[in-house]
Amino acid sequence: MSSTTIKSTEEIVSCSDNGQHPLVYINLKNGSGQCQYCGQKFIRISQTESSKKAA
């Protein structure tokens, strides 16, 4: 299990822990979420935050 937080610009993300558990979709509408199987954390970032880090 990873202890890092995954950042995404998408409102809905998927997690399967590389096939270690069933595929689940996590809604990040409230800004963050966590996988019920592996505990991986996800946060939603804006498009502008994403493009600033890419530059």
Secondary structure in CASP SS format (residue, H / E / C, confidence):
PFRMAT SS
TARGET T0000
AUTHOR 0000-0000-0000
METHOD secondary structure of the structure
MODEL  1
M C 1.00
S C 1.00
S C 1.00
T C 1.00
T E 1.00
I E 1.00
K E 1.00
S E 1.00
T C 1.00
E C 1.00
E C 1.00
I E 1.00
V E 1.00
S E 1.00
C E 1.00
S C 1.00
D C 1.00
N C 1.00
G C 1.00
Q C 1.00
H C 1.00
P C 1.00
L C 1.00
V E 1.00
Y E 1.00
I E 1.00
N E 1.00
L C 1.00
K C 1.00
N C 1.00
G C 1.00
S E 1.00
G E 1.00
Q E 1.00
C C 1.00
Q C 1.00
Y C 1.00
C C 1.00
G C 1.00
Q C 1.00
K E 1.00
F E 1.00
I E 1.00
R E 1.00
I C 1.00
S C 1.00
Q H 1.00
T H 1.00
E H 1.00
S H 1.00
S H 1.00
K H 1.00
K H 1.00
A H 1.00
A C 1.00
END
